[in-house]
Amino acid sequence: MTRIPLTWLAEYVDVAPGTTAEDVANSLVAVGLEEEAIHRPELTGPIVVGKVLTLEPEPQKNGKTINWCLVDVGESQPRGIVCGAHNFQPGDHVVVALPGSVLPGPFPISARKTYGHVSDGMICSVRELGIGDDHEGILVLGEEFSDAPIGSDALQLLGLNEEVVEVDVTPDRGYCLSMRGIAREYAHATGGTFTDPARVELPRTGAGFEVQIADNNPLHATPGCDRFVAQIVRGVRAAQPSPAFMQRRLNQAGMRPISLAVDVTNYVMLELGQPLHAYDLAKVAEPIVVRRAKPGEQVTTIDAVERTLNDEDLVISDSPQGPGSRVLGLAGVMGGMGSEVTPATTDILIEGAHFDAVTVARTSRRFRLHSEASKRFERGVDHNLAPAAVQRTVELLVEYGGGTADQPATDLDQRPATPGFEFEVDLVRRVTGVGYTAGQIRTILEDIGAEVQGSNDSRTWLVTAPSWRPDLVCAVDLVEEVARLRGYDEIPSQLPLAPPGQGLTSAQRSRRSISQTLAESGLNEVLSYPFIGPDIFDALQYPQDDSRRQALRILNPLREEQPFMRTSVLATLLPVLRRNVGRGLTDAAVFEVGMVTHPAREDAIAPIPPLAQYPDEKLIAEIERALPHQPLAVAGALTGYRRLPSPGLPGQPATWRDAVALAVQVAQVLGLELTVSAAEHPPWHPGRCAALSLTTGEVVGYAGELHPKTVDALELPERTAAFELSVDALIAAISTQPVRAMPISTYPAGKEDLALVVPEEVAAADVQAAIRDGAGPLIEDVRLFDVYRGPQIGSEKKSLAFALRYRAGDRTLTAADLEKARQGAIAAAAEGFGAQLRS
């Protein structure tokens, strides 16, 4: 984000009189910068400059001492005001909010009786005016405001009536994180004259403070630092407050004023875009060395955090790499406490350097340390800017803090030459569809600062990007600049023709059918992040040797506590169910279709393909072999009521049977039949878990009631049910076992119920399969509808009641047909499981 005070912008580019914040925002939007907000004053008058005439301390019964003040506000009579602060005295100029004004909050001001007086206004602090956090004392106007008449408008004097435009800056346009960059873009949008504030350079004769760049690590193709500028300013009042205009602009930019030395470096950074750093010269030993850190080396940064470094980090140290080497800070990220400027500092070393974007980004992310400096270096800083920024900083320190600048400055310059690249002029037309002339294209490229070699009649130009645009590295980048600055509205819109195709594949239709079936069954589809932590394995009761514990670890996880890819959809679906239940959705049913990840071999390392050519089939095959297996799965979870209670009809709670039925239904919609059998498979309850198998015997999933320990660990309601199926296995079964349409018989069905007594350990599914086989080709459907246990059938036994339906395709069944099929079913169950017909 960049905040743009209009008066500051007007110093570097023509801003027409009467231009509003909306006008500026619209102009910047036209050249590709996104408007984020317009900050308008929260203060309304009358807020004026006042002079304290008298101040009488009055102790109170509560132990507090207040001051009864008479303040001249430019009226015929002074106003009496009660104030609790004690950092001012008679004769001071202050900011007074008179009755009728409104301070940020909103906090309206009125005359009111307090501490035995009528306080006719308020003497304001920095925080009460909304321009800082200091609430320990009154804002006393310094000498820079001595010419302001008593009673004049304090809002205008302090710039508090100014609107500020805030724009969002994309990562490729880091130069817009400065007033210099924004003013340049505003000039492109409006045609106004741009005045570059970075025009001065340091004297380069003689020897300044010694600096060495010792980044010789062969593992880093790009040097971590290619330019380092430094200059000394002696006798500076570094700890005094910065001038009012600077504090005002820092506040408008969202930064808190601290002291002159700190404020000046921040101000120049906001102005030019070059991060700077100030060292207490007394705490730095010559020479300064820019180098890679030694593994295990430590530094305490100015945020008072001790950090352990590795050899990827670029550091500033104050001696060569001998035993006495001391790290002064993380280059381009944050300085160290050992050399920071303090109230006792008088001699300052100013640093302005150009650091490698990738190096800074790696250090910033490793330590989760995102500073204003790192934000700019990561996006690319103008490598020609450091001398002008250091010179500007030194001039401001000398002007407002006194002292003397050493001459000359140090400018260690190891910048590589900026390479040009070929640009086909006709590429603009081919990409945008607009026939811009060569003259129009050249004008735009030169306006953005590019050097163009070649005549307008040439087909190809050699273009060198300006130093402040490291994002322009190839021809299409220049095409985007032409389109952006000419206006995207000039590019005609043309809808592409939809290419003819064969519609959805069989696998795509199957996946959609699964989702549609579950949604029609009352489940809500969700999409969870596929990241998990190691604690979920214990919550799901996985054994230590379970293959589902072998998860793929992510090198840069979004959250440190979730560094693995899921091996089960339930691992991320169940926390979603818990979140919904916790928010009051006690009757919930959710499902998700998503991929799970199983790591490849430990020694499988994917090769990196070359950039100059398309990889061949062998290389592609090697990459694919190293990729982890990511099959598709579907999982669902249910809790609460499956059917809500209604008048005269009790509710039906969701049970393990519902989970099994939904899993079977998923297979049926694909034309597959699943065999249901008892199983023990975490995270399901060992006595209420069903294995779901294809006719080939392949287990494709599980369903049932979750284990009580899993329910407790995940804070789910009791008897939560769930299922999970391998979608890839189901789709593969369709391809190997194509669905065949069955003829529909026009003849009536024969029905009967059959109750068989079997040992307790016999699975109902096995008995059901035996009945189907024994009944022969006439059997159309077998359905279990009741299970009975009791003294009438003896201990360790159960009665299974099945509903059988028979039908023939060529005739009406006779009683003899039904009896033959019935006896065959009973005989098969008796032979296989010792089943007896229940009397």
Secondary structure, DSSP 8 states (H G I E B T S, - for coil): -EEEEHHHHTTTB---TT--HHHHHHHHHHTT-EEEEEE----BS-EEEEEEEEEEEEE-TTS-EEEEEEEE-SSSS-EEEEE---S--TT-EEEEE-TT-EETTTEE---EEETTEEE-SEE-BTTTTTS-S--SSB-EE-GGGTTS-TTSBHHHHHTTT--EEEEE--TT-GGGSSHHHHHHHHHHHH---B--S-------SS--S-EEE----TT-SS-SEEEEEEEEEES--TTS---HHHHHHHHHTT-----HHHHHHHHHHHHHS---EEEEGGG--SSEEEEE--TT-EEEBTTS-EEE--TT-EEEESS-SSTT--EEEETTTEEBGGG---TT---EEEEEEEE-HHHHHHHHHHTT---HHHHHHHH---TT-HHHHHHHHHHHHHHHH--EE-SS-EEEE-------EEEETTHHHHHH-----HHHHHHHHHHTT-EEES-TT-SEEEEE--TT-TT--SHHHHHHHHHHHH-GGGS------------S-HHHHHHHHHHHHHHHTT-EE-----EE-THHHHHTT--TT-GGG---B-SS-SSTT--EE-S-THHHHHHHHHHHHHTT--SEEEEEEEE--B---TT-------SSS---HHHHHHHHHHS-B--EEEEEEEESEEE--BTTB--EE--HHHHHHHHHHHHHHTT---EEEE---TTEEEEEEEEEE-TTS-EEEEEEEE-HHHHHHTT--TT-EEEEEEHHHHHHHHHHS---------S--EEEEEEEEEETTS-HHHHHHHHHHHHGGGEEEEEEEEEE-STTT-TTEEEEEEEEEE--SSS---HHHHHHHHHHHHHHHHHHH--EE--
